[in-house]
Amino acid sequence: MEGEEYESLPSGVALGTHMVAGAVAGIMEHTVMYPVDSVKTRMQSLQPDPKAQYRSVYGALKKMVLTEGLWRPLRGVNVTMLGAGPAHALYFACYEKMKKSLSDIFQPGGNSHLANGIAGSVATLLHDAVMNPAEAVVKQRLQMFNSPYTSVLGCVREVHRTEGFGAFYRSYTTQLTMNVPFQAIHFITYELLQEHLNPQRHYNPQSHIVAGAVAGAVAAAATTPLDVCKTLLNTQENTALSSLNIRGHLSGMANAISTVYQLGGVPGFFKGVQARVIYQMPSTAIAWSVYEFFKYFLTKHALEKKT
C-alpha cells in the first residue's frame, strides 16, 4: 500500500480507523508497562515509608512482589484499561484531524511542527478529561505503599464520600500543565524523527518503534518535575503533608511546587525520573507501533473493500 493512501483516507473511514487503532494502542501501552508505572508512583513519594524505599526499578519490583505478593504491581490496572480505550480513541482521532487541518494552514502540502504541537496539545484536553479520574486519582492511590484501598470500586466510593466528586478532577489542571508540554514535545519529536527515518511515511514498524521510544524518553525527562507535583496532588501523601503541618487537602500547582521544594529541594522534582523514562520509552514505542499497525491494517482493508 502506498504511503499516500496510508496517510490520506476518506474522512469517514479515517475517523473510525484512528479511533479503533488509538483505543487498542492505548490499552496496550498502559497495561504492558503498568508494573513499572506502579514503581514510578512509589519512587516519587516525598517521604516514603522505610519499607518502601527503593534504589532501582528492578529492585522495587522485586521487593514489591516478595513482600506484598505477585499481583501487587498490577493493582489498579483494570481501571486504567477501562479509561485508556475511549481516552486514546478521542486522543488519536483529534490529533490526526487537527494535524492535517493545521498543516494545510501553516505549511500547505507539508508537515508543520507547529501544527503537530498544537494538535497534540488539544488532543490532550480530551484525553485527560476521560483519564484523569481513573488513571490519576484511583490508580495512583491503589499503587501507593500501604494503600488503605483494596479495590477500584472501594476507592471510588471512599474518595467520593470523604472528598467529594471534585476530588476526581482536583489534579486535572495540573495534569494538563504537565501533559500539554509533554505531548507537544512528544509529537514534535516523533514527527521530526519520522521525517528522517521514514520520509515517505510508509508503514515501517522499525521507524515507529524507534521514533516512539526516543520521543517518549525526551518528553518524560523534560516533564518529570511536573509529574512529581501531579503525583503529590493525586495521592495527598499523608506523611509528607503532616511533616509540614498541612491540614486538609493540598490543591493547585503552586502549592504542590512549594511543598515538593520544602521537602526535597531541587532534587525532589526529579524523584522517579529513571522509572519515568524507563516506563515511557517502551510505552510510547508500543503505543505508536500498535497504532500505526492497526491504522495500516484497517486502511488496507478499507481500500481493498473500496476497490
C-alpha positions as CSV (number, residue, x, y, z in Angstrom):
1,M,0.0,0.0,0.0
2,E,1.4,3.4,-1.0
3,G,2.3,5.9,1.7
4,E,-0.1,8.5,0.2
5,E,-3.1,6.1,0.5
6,Y,-2.0,5.1,4.1
7,E,-1.9,8.7,5.2
8,S,-4.9,10.1,3.2
9,L,-8.2,8.3,3.7
10,P,-11.8,9.3,3.1
11,S,-12.8,11.3,6.2
12,G,-15.5,8.9,7.4
13,V,-13.2,5.9,7.2
14,A,-10.2,7.8,8.7
15,L,-12.1,8.8,11.8
16,G,-13.2,5.3,12.6
17,T,-9.7,3.9,11.7
18,H,-8.0,6.4,14.0
19,M,-10.4,5.8,16.9
20,V,-10.1,2.0,16.8
21,A,-6.3,2.0,16.3
22,G,-6.0,4.6,19.1
23,A,-8.1,2.6,21.5
24,V,-6.1,-0.6,21.0
25,A,-2.8,1.3,21.2
26,G,-3.8,3.0,24.5
27,I,-4.9,-0.2,26.2
28,M,-1.7,-2.0,25.1
29,E,0.5,1.0,26.2
30,H,-0.9,1.2,29.7
31,T,-1.2,-2.5,30.5
32,V,2.1,-3.8,29.3
33,M,4.2,-1.3,31.3
34,Y,1.8,-1.0,34.2
35,P,4.1,-2.6,36.8
36,V,6.8,0.0,36.1
37,D,4.3,2.7,36.4
38,S,3.4,1.4,39.9
39,V,7.1,1.7,40.8
40,K,7.3,5.2,39.4
41,T,4.4,6.3,41.6
42,R,6.1,4.9,44.7
43,M,9.6,6.3,43.8
44,Q,8.0,9.8,43.5
45,S,6.9,9.6,47.2
46,L,8.4,12.6,49.0
47,Q,8.6,10.9,52.4
48,P,8.3,7.1,51.7
49,D,7.8,4.5,54.4
50,P,11.1,2.9,55.4
51,K,9.7,-0.4,54.0
52,A,9.1,1.3,50.6
53,Q,12.4,2.9,49.8
54,Y,13.9,1.7,46.5
55,R,17.2,2.3,44.7
56,S,16.2,0.9,41.3
57,V,13.2,-0.1,39.2
58,Y,14.2,-3.7,39.2
59,G,14.9,-3.7,43.0
60,A,11.5,-2.1,43.6
61,L,9.6,-4.6,41.5
62,K,11.4,-7.5,43.2
63,K,10.7,-6.1,46.7
64,M,7.0,-5.4,45.9
65,V,6.5,-9.0,44.7
66,L,8.4,-10.6,47.6
67,T,6.8,-8.6,50.4
68,E,3.4,-7.7,49.0
69,G,2.5,-10.5,46.6
70,L,2.9,-11.4,42.9
71,W,0.0,-9.3,41.8
72,R,0.7,-6.1,43.8
73,P,2.4,-4.2,41.0
74,L,-0.8,-4.7,38.9
75,R,-3.3,-3.3,41.4
76,G,-5.4,-0.7,39.6
77,V,-4.7,-1.9,36.1
78,N,-8.4,-2.7,35.5
79,V,-9.5,0.9,35.9
80,T,-6.6,2.1,33.7
81,M,-7.7,-0.3,30.9
82,L,-11.3,1.0,31.3
83,G,-10.3,4.6,30.7
84,A,-7.5,4.0,28.2
85,G,-9.7,2.8,25.4
86,P,-12.1,5.7,25.0
87,A,-9.4,8.3,26.0
88,H,-6.9,7.2,23.4
89,A,-9.6,6.8,20.7
90,L,-10.5,10.5,21.2
91,Y,-6.8,11.4,21.5
92,F,-5.6,10.0,18.2
93,A,-8.7,10.9,16.2
94,C,-8.4,14.5,17.4
95,Y,-4.7,14.6,16.8
96,E,-4.8,13.3,13.2
97,K,-7.7,15.6,12.2
98,M,-6.1,18.7,13.7
99,K,-2.6,17.9,12.4
100,K,-3.9,17.7,8.8
101,S,-6.1,20.8,9.1
102,L,-3.5,23.0,10.7
103,S,-0.6,21.7,8.5
104,D,-2.7,22.8,5.5
105,I,-2.9,26.3,7.0
106,F,0.7,26.7,8.3
107,Q,2.6,24.7,5.7
108,P,0.4,23.7,2.7
109,G,1.5,20.4,1.3
110,G,4.0,19.9,4.1
111,N,4.3,18.7,7.7
112,S,4.2,21.6,10.1
113,H,5.9,21.0,13.5
114,L,3.8,23.9,15.0
115,A,0.7,22.1,13.8
116,N,1.9,18.8,15.3
117,G,2.5,20.5,18.7
118,I,-0.9,22.3,18.7
119,A,-2.8,19.2,17.6
120,G,-1.1,17.1,20.4
121,S,-1.9,19.7,23.0
122,V,-5.6,20.0,22.0
123,A,-5.9,16.2,21.9
124,T,-4.6,16.1,25.4
125,L,-7.5,18.1,26.7
126,L,-9.9,15.3,25.6
127,H,-7.7,12.5,26.7
128,D,-7.2,13.9,30.2
129,A,-10.9,14.7,30.7
130,V,-11.6,10.9,30.4
131,M,-8.4,9.6,32.0
132,N,-7.9,11.9,35.0
133,P,-10.4,10.3,37.4
134,A,-9.5,6.7,36.5
135,E,-5.7,6.9,36.0
136,A,-4.6,9.9,38.0
137,V,-6.7,9.6,41.1
138,V,-7.9,6.0,41.6
139,K,-4.9,4.2,40.0
140,Q,-2.3,6.1,41.9
141,R,-4.0,5.7,45.3
142,L,-4.1,2.0,44.7
143,Q,-0.4,1.9,43.7
144,M,0.9,3.6,46.9
145,F,2.5,1.5,49.7
146,N,0.1,0.5,52.5
147,S,-2.8,1.9,50.4
148,P,-6.0,1.7,52.5
149,Y,-7.9,0.8,49.3
150,T,-8.3,-2.8,48.3
151,S,-10.4,-2.4,45.2
152,V,-11.3,0.1,42.4
153,L,-14.9,0.4,43.5
154,G,-14.0,0.8,47.1
155,C,-11.5,3.5,46.3
156,V,-14.1,5.4,44.2
157,R,-16.7,5.2,46.9
158,E,-14.4,6.3,49.7
159,V,-12.9,9.2,47.8
160,H,-16.3,10.4,46.8
161,R,-17.6,10.1,50.4
162,T,-14.7,11.8,52.1
163,E,-13.5,14.3,49.5
164,G,-16.5,14.8,47.2
165,F,-16.8,14.5,43.4
166,G,-14.3,17.3,42.9
167,A,-11.5,15.1,44.1
168,F,-11.6,13.2,40.9
169,Y,-10.7,16.4,39.0
170,R,-8.5,18.1,41.6
171,S,-5.4,17.5,39.6
172,Y,-7.0,18.0,36.2
173,T,-5.4,21.4,35.6
174,T,-2.1,20.2,37.0
175,Q,-2.4,17.1,34.7
176,L,-2.8,19.4,31.8
177,T,0.0,21.6,32.9
178,M,2.2,18.6,32.7
179,N,0.7,16.7,29.8
180,V,0.3,19.6,27.3
181,P,4.1,20.3,27.2
182,F,4.7,16.5,27.4
183,Q,2.5,15.8,24.4
184,A,3.7,18.8,22.5
185,I,7.4,17.6,22.9
186,H,6.3,14.0,22.3
187,F,4.5,14.6,19.0
188,I,7.0,17.2,17.6
189,T,9.9,14.8,18.4
190,Y,8.1,11.8,16.9
191,E,7.1,13.6,13.7
192,L,10.6,15.1,13.4
193,L,12.2,11.7,13.6
194,Q,9.7,10.2,11.2
195,E,10.8,12.8,8.6
196,H,14.4,11.4,8.9
197,L,13.7,7.7,9.4
198,N,10.6,7.3,7.3
199,P,10.4,10.3,4.9
200,Q,7.9,8.6,2.6
201,R,5.6,7.8,5.5
202,H,5.1,4.2,4.6
203,Y,4.2,1.6,7.2
204,N,7.6,1.0,8.8
205,P,7.5,-0.8,12.2
206,Q,11.1,-0.1,13.0
207,S,10.8,3.6,12.4
208,H,7.6,3.8,14.5
209,I,9.3,1.9,17.4
210,V,12.5,3.9,17.4
211,A,10.8,7.3,17.0
212,G,8.2,6.5,19.6
213,A,10.8,5.4,22.2
214,V,13.0,8.4,21.7
215,A,10.0,10.8,21.7
216,G,8.7,9.3,24.9
217,A,12.1,9.4,26.7
218,V,12.7,13.1,25.8
219,A,9.2,14.2,26.8
220,A,9.3,12.1,30.0
221,A,12.7,13.5,31.2
222,A,11.7,17.1,30.4
223,T,8.4,17.0,32.3
224,T,9.4,14.9,35.4
225,P,9.2,17.9,37.8
226,L,5.6,18.5,36.8
227,D,4.8,14.7,37.2
228,V,6.2,14.7,40.8
229,C,3.8,17.6,41.6
230,K,0.9,15.8,40.0
231,T,1.6,12.6,41.9
232,L,1.6,14.6,45.2
233,L,-1.8,16.1,44.4
234,N,-3.3,12.8,43.4
235,T,-2.1,10.8,46.3
236,Q,-2.3,13.5,49.0
237,E,0.6,11.8,50.7
238,N,-0.2,12.0,54.4
239,T,3.3,11.6,55.9
240,A,4.7,14.4,53.7
241,L,1.8,16.8,54.3
242,S,1.8,16.1,58.1
243,S,5.5,16.9,58.4
244,L,4.8,20.4,57.1
245,N,1.7,20.7,59.3
246,I,-0.5,20.9,56.2
247,R,-4.1,20.2,57.2
248,G,-6.9,19.3,54.7
249,H,-6.2,18.6,51.1
250,L,-3.4,20.1,49.0
251,S,-4.6,21.7,45.8
252,G,-3.1,23.7,43.0
253,M,0.2,23.6,41.1
254,A,1.7,26.5,43.1
255,N,1.1,24.7,46.4
256,A,2.4,21.4,45.0
257,I,5.6,23.1,43.8
258,S,6.2,24.8,47.1
259,T,5.6,21.6,49.1
260,V,7.9,19.5,46.9
261,Y,10.7,22.1,47.2
262,Q,10.3,22.3,51.0
263,L,10.5,18.5,51.4
264,G,13.1,17.7,48.8
265,G,14.7,20.8,47.4
266,V,15.6,20.8,43.7
267,P,16.4,17.1,43.6
268,G,12.9,16.4,44.9
269,F,11.5,17.5,41.5
270,F,13.4,14.7,39.8
271,K,12.4,11.8,42.1
272,G,11.5,8.8,40.0
273,V,13.0,10.2,36.7
274,Q,14.7,6.9,36.0
275,A,11.5,4.9,36.4
276,R,9.5,7.5,34.4
277,V,11.9,7.3,31.4
278,I,12.1,3.5,31.6
279,Y,8.3,3.4,31.6
280,Q,7.7,6.0,28.8
281,M,10.3,4.7,26.3
282,P,8.7,1.2,25.7
283,S,5.2,2.7,26.4
284,T,5.3,5.2,23.6
285,A,7.1,2.7,21.4
286,I,4.3,0.2,22.0
287,A,1.6,2.9,21.5
288,W,2.9,4.2,18.2
289,S,3.8,0.7,16.7
290,V,0.4,-0.7,17.7
291,Y,-1.4,2.4,16.5
292,E,0.4,2.5,13.1
293,F,-0.1,-1.2,12.6
294,F,-3.9,-1.1,13.2
295,K,-4.1,2.1,11.1
296,Y,-2.3,0.3,8.3
297,F,-4.3,-2.9,8.7
298,L,-7.7,-1.1,8.8
299,T,-6.7,1.3,6.0
300,K,-5.6,-1.6,3.8
301,H,-8.9,-3.4,4.5
302,A,-10.9,-0.2,3.7
303,L,-9.1,0.4,0.5
304,E,-9.5,-3.2,-0.7
305,K,-13.2,-3.1,0.1
306,K,-13.5,0.2,-1.8
307,T,-11.8,-1.2,-5.0
